[in-house]
Every structure is written in structure tokens, then in C-alpha cells.
Amino acid sequence: MKRTTVSLLAMCLTLALTNSLFSDAGSAHPDSSKWPSLFAPDLANAIYPKGVWSFKDGVLTAIKDECIWTRKQYENFVLDLEFKNAPGTNSGVIVYCSDINNWIPNSVEIQICDDFSPRWASKPPTWHCAAIFGHLAPKRKAVKKPGQWNRMTITCYGPIITVVLNGEQVTAMDLRKWTSAKNNPDGSPIPPWLSRPKAELPTRGHIGLQGKHAGAPIYFRNVKIKLLGKGQRAE
């Protein structure tokens, strides 16, 4: 087979996957019951400050505002998890992190937030739950009130990131469109601490969870991952 034909097929597969990821038809959560856990029960495969993160009865939480990271770097994957907010929670799931010591400009954060808290409800829509923080607001509010478990599925395939929250696809982003670090494609401002254009980020990196940020805890459970090959999507 000629190289040009192979390249054309690869482009077609990528386009087909992109279209499917951006389609609301793919909004159901996958059956992740047999997927491997992102973190081992003893956190042996994690990078984190000792004593800050721990599992108790299958629930992962932190006592400080410190992140936990995978030792391994990932590309092309589906991350399926449950989270529970407390009143005022502000946390996140971090993907494509190339520098865990300076992660804020060098990663993509999918926001987790108590949208019912007046403190966060008054912030820009790009700060709300399931947003790509500072860059793209969710299409609708789908997070539950504090104290209830939510389910989130994040699919990362090259520059395409989609987020399903409680059965609804609420966010779909093509990182290639975010070529500025100052303004989003719609003209809205990007927080100045997010100083690197998303289009420049590598689409491979550590996965992280943000800890007890802004004084309110966050709880995670059933954090599972599935790797995607080229042209493959979650079942």
C-alpha cells in the first residue's frame, strides 16, 4: 500500500473519531467495571506528598491542596470516575501534564466544582464544573448538589477532549483552536496564570487530581482508565 494511501486512511480514521467524540450520541458512560484502576490501593504507582492523599473504603481524598499524579504518562485514553463535592469544593482532573512541578500552564484541567456555591456560581462559565478550566464552558450544568456522587468520563484523543458528566456530553474541545494564551476563540479572556496556549501542549503526559483546594474537600472513587489505539473509541 502506498504511503499516501496509508496517510489518507489515517486522516479519515482521525476525522471519524473526532466527529464521534463531538457527537451527543456518544454521551453514555462506558462500562468501565473491568478497566484497570488509575491508582493502586497503596498508591505505589502515584507521585504525591506523603500523608496528603489516601484511600479509605475505596474513596480517595486529600487533606491539603496538593495534587496526586500518575507516575506513567498517558496519551489517547478514556478516564472514567466518580466524584463527590462538599459545599464549596473547587478541584479538577488534570490531563496532558508535561511538568508536574509547574502544572498549571503545562496541562489541561477539567474543572470539578460546587456550582451551587455562591462563591463559584458568580465566576465565569469557564470556571464551572466540567469546563476546560479558563478556556471552554460546559454546554449545560449537570453537576449534582454537594454530598451526592457524580460520574464523569473524560476522553482524550490527540487534541480532542470530551467530557460526559452524569450521562450528558457537556464539553468538547479541539485544543488546536486555542492558539492564544490571552483570549479564547470566542474572545473571552483567559486567566493570566494559564500562560501557555493549549495548541502548544503535548498530547501526552501525567494524569492528576487536585486536592483540598479553596478549603473544601473532594472525594473520588472508581477511577478507571482505558487506553485507546488509533481509530479506537470507548465501548
C-alpha positions in Angstrom: 0.0 0.0 0.0 1.4 3.4 -0.9 2.4 5.8 1.8 -0.1 8.4 0.6 -2.9 5.9 0.8 -1.9 5.0 4.4 -1.8 8.7 5.3 -5.2 9.3 3.8 -6.7 6.3 5.7 -5.2 7.6 9.0 -6.7 11.1 8.3 -10.1 9.5 7.7 -10.0 7.5 10.9 -9.0 10.5 12.9 -11.8 12.6 11.3 -14.3 9.8 12.0 -13.2 9.6 15.7 -13.3 13.4 16.0 -16.8 13.5 14.7 -18.0 10.7 17.0 -16.4 12.4 20.1 -18.1 15.7 19.3 -21.4 14.0 18.8 -24.0 13.9 21.6 -24.7 10.3 20.5 -21.6 9.3 22.4 -22.8 10.7 25.7 -23.5 7.5 27.6 -20.9 6.4 30.2 -18.9 3.3 29.2 -18.9 0.0 31.1 -15.6 0.5 33.0 -16.1 -2.3 35.5 -13.3 -4.4 34.1 -10.9 -1.5 33.4 -7.7 -1.1 35.5 -7.7 1.4 38.3 -5.7 4.6 37.6 -4.1 4.4 41.1 -3.2 1.3 43.1 -4.8 0.9 46.6 -1.4 1.6 48.2 -0.7 4.5 45.8 2.6 2.8 44.8 2.1 4.0 41.2 1.5 7.6 42.2 3.5 10.7 42.9 2.2 12.7 45.8 3.2 14.3 49.1 3.3 11.6 51.7 0.4 11.8 54.2 -1.7 14.0 52.0 -3.7 11.5 49.8 -5.1 8.2 51.0 -7.8 5.6 50.2 -10.4 4.8 52.8 -13.2 2.3 52.0 -12.4 2.7 48.3 -12.6 6.5 48.4 -9.6 8.7 47.6 -9.3 12.1 49.2 -6.7 14.6 50.3 -6.2 16.7 53.4 -4.3 19.5 51.7 -4.2 21.4 48.5 -1.7 19.2 46.8 -2.1 17.1 43.6 -1.6 13.4 43.1 -0.1 12.3 39.8 0.4 9.1 37.9 4.0 8.1 37.5 3.2 7.0 34.0 2.4 9.4 31.2 -0.7 8.7 29.0 -1.9 9.5 25.6 -5.2 8.5 23.8 -7.3 7.3 26.7 -10.7 7.3 28.4 -10.8 8.1 32.1 -14.0 7.2 33.9 -14.5 8.2 37.6 -16.9 9.2 40.3 -16.5 12.3 42.5 -18.4 13.9 45.3 -18.2 17.6 46.2 -18.5 19.2 49.6 -20.0 22.6 50.0 -17.6 25.0 48.2 -15.5 22.3 46.5 -13.1 23.5 43.8 -11.0 20.7 42.3 -10.2 19.2 39.0 -8.9 16.4 36.8 -5.6 17.2 35.1 -4.5 15.6 31.8 -1.6 16.0 29.4 0.6 17.4 32.2 4.2 17.7 31.0 5.6 19.3 34.1 4.1 18.3 37.5 6.2 20.9 39.3 4.7 23.7 37.2 1.5 22.0 36.1 -1.0 25.0 35.8 0.2 26.3 32.4 1.6 22.9 31.3 -1.6 20.8 31.3 -5.3 20.8 30.7 -7.6 20.9 33.7 -11.2 19.6 33.6 -12.9 21.5 36.3 -14.7 20.0 39.3 -16.7 22.5 41.2 -19.6 23.0 43.5 -21.6 25.2 41.1 -24.3 25.7 43.8 -21.9 27.6 45.9 -22.3 31.4 45.5 -18.6 31.8 45.6 -18.2 29.8 42.4 -21.5 30.4 40.8 -20.6 34.0 40.3 -17.4 33.1 38.5 -17.1 33.0 34.6 -18.7 29.9 33.0 -15.3 28.6 32.2 -14.8 28.0 35.9 -17.9 25.8 36.3 -18.0 22.1 36.7 -16.9 20.1 33.6 -15.4 23.2 32.0 -11.9 23.1 30.5 -10.8 25.5 33.1 -10.4 29.0 31.9 -10.9 28.0 28.3 -14.3 26.4 27.5 -17.5 26.4 29.5 -19.8 23.3 29.6 -22.9 23.5 27.5 -25.1 23.0 30.5 -25.0 22.5 34.2 -25.0 18.7 35.0 -23.3 18.5 38.4 -25.3 17.3 41.4 -25.5 19.1 44.8 -22.8 18.5 47.4 -22.9 15.2 49.1 -24.0 13.3 46.0 -21.8 11.2 43.8 -21.3 12.3 40.2 -19.9 10.3 37.3 -17.5 11.8 34.8 -16.0 10.3 31.7 -13.1 12.2 30.0 -11.9 11.1 26.6 -8.6 12.4 25.4 -7.6 11.5 21.8 -4.8 13.7 20.5 -6.0 17.3 20.6 -9.7 16.3 21.1 -11.0 16.2 24.7 -14.6 15.5 25.5 -16.4 15.4 28.9 -19.5 13.5 29.8 -21.0 14.4 33.2 -23.9 12.4 34.7 -24.9 11.0 31.3 -24.6 14.2 29.3 -21.8 15.2 27.0 -21.3 18.8 28.2 -17.8 19.7 26.9 -15.9 19.0 23.6 -12.7 20.8 22.9 -10.2 20.8 20.0 -7.0 22.1 21.5 -5.7 23.2 18.1 -8.2 26.1 18.1 -6.7 27.6 21.3 -3.6 29.3 19.8 -3.6 32.3 22.2 -2.8 32.4 25.9 -4.7 35.6 26.4 -8.0 35.1 24.7 -10.2 32.2 23.9 -11.5 31.7 20.3 -14.8 33.5 21.3 -12.8 36.5 22.6 -13.3 35.9 26.3 -10.1 36.4 28.4 -8.0 33.5 29.7 -6.8 33.8 33.3 -3.2 35.1 33.2 -1.7 32.2 35.1 -2.7 29.9 32.2 0.2 31.4 30.2 0.7 28.7 27.6 -1.6 28.3 24.5 -3.3 24.9 24.6 -2.5 24.4 21.0 1.2 24.1 22.0 0.7 21.4 24.6 1.9 17.9 24.0 -1.0 15.5 23.9 0.7 13.1 26.2 1.5 13.5 29.9 0.7 12.7 33.5 -2.8 12.5 34.8 -3.5 14.2 38.1 -6.2 15.0 40.6 -6.4 18.3 42.5 -6.6 18.1 46.3 -8.4 20.1 49.0 -8.3 23.4 47.2 -10.0 26.5 48.5 -10.6 24.9 51.9 -13.2 22.3 50.8 -12.5 18.6 50.3 -13.1 16.5 47.2 -13.7 12.7 47.1 -13.0 10.3 44.3 -13.8 6.6 43.7 -13.8 4.1 40.9 -11.1 6.0 38.9 -10.6 3.7 35.9 -8.7 4.1 32.6 -8.7 2.5 29.2 -6.1 3.1 26.5 -7.2 3.9 23.0 -5.4 2.8 19.9 -5.6 4.9 16.7 -9.1 4.7 15.4 -10.4 3.1 18.6 -13.0 4.6 20.9 -14.5 3.6 24.3 -17.1 0.8 24.2 
